[in-house]
Amino acid sequence: MTQRTVLVVLFDDVQSLDVTGPLEVFAGAEQHTPGSYRIRTASLDGAPVRTSSGLTLVPDTGLTVAPDPHTLLVPGGQGTRRPDPRLTDWLRENGPRAERLVSVCTGAILLAEAGLLDGHRATTHWAYCDKLARDHPAVEVEPDPIYIRDGRVATSAGVTSGIDLALALVEEDLDRDVALTLARHLVVFLRRPGNQAQFSAQLSAQTARREPLREVQQWITEHPGADLTVDSLAARARLSPRHFARAFQSETGTTPGRYVDRVRLEHARRLLEDSADGVEEISRASGYGTAETMRRAFVKALGTPPAEYRRRFRPAAAR
């Protein structure tokens, strides 16, 4: 078995979860499959660093004496706003030697400043995508996905998406069942594919201010297989269809139809991963009506049909 060295770069004001989330995934993979990973953390001078939350992290070594990594992982955090020039210089000089460059959150900004993302597709935390695109026009920034793999470069969105990316890399290095075992051990709600949007339906939409609209949002989430037409939802909110549609979009930032589409997709994905129901049953339970309608929705949103999604994200023992 090939042992892969994972080197995690540390610096002051790093986001602690950007470090510990992926690190727990790779450490769990090493415990599950001994000899698979060698994990090292390093700061510029080997001294402890203080994270943005006040937690102190003690690195294994200094960057100048760290081993050449297979996977070089650069986390994000407030420390990426005005990084030590020595860190950027080290990344520029040593990044090309790594077989795999990985960033979490605004760690992508450090890679970009070192010239390591030029010509690559990349993402970062949604709040910094515009900055990344503006400051580094040679980088093809995609603001929506939770992570992107482009050749040897893998970048992820905000904070917890680093766990999703690390799980995807473990699946690539070892196999799908190892990654799913780790996801369940870490109590990750759902191991998300990279092309999933950075927000779930509930997070992407604002919570409506008025109680009838809030209740409708919750009811949609709890009853994805129900009649969720505008007319039906408007009646539940005791508003006219026109007034309801305008008020819903005004208060949530999305149309009722788009919100319903997101909820149904998420519900179907959870059933495909966790239940033994057939695709026809899941399509009805999720409000699609037919398997073909659900297939089209999956291909449009995730780039993969339901059967392939289930094959990728359901443990072999459960199939």
Buried (B, 14 or more C-beta within 10 A) or exposed (E): EEEBBBBBBBBBBBBBBBBBBBBBBBBBBBEBBEEBBBBBBBBBEBEEBBBBEEEEBEBBBEBEEBEEBBBBBBBBBEBBEEBBEEBBEBBBEBBEEBEBBBBBBBBBBBBBBBBBBBEBBBBBBBEBBEBBBEEBEEBBBBBBBBBBBBEBBBBBBBBBBBBBBBBBBBBEBBEBBBBBBBBEEBEBEBBBBBBBBBBBBBEBBEEBEEEBBBEBBEBBBEEBBBEBEBEEBBBBBEBEBEEBBEBBBEBBEBBBBBBBBBBBBBBBBBBBBEBEEEBEEBBBBBBBEEBEBBBEBBBEBBEBBBEEBBBBBBBEEEE
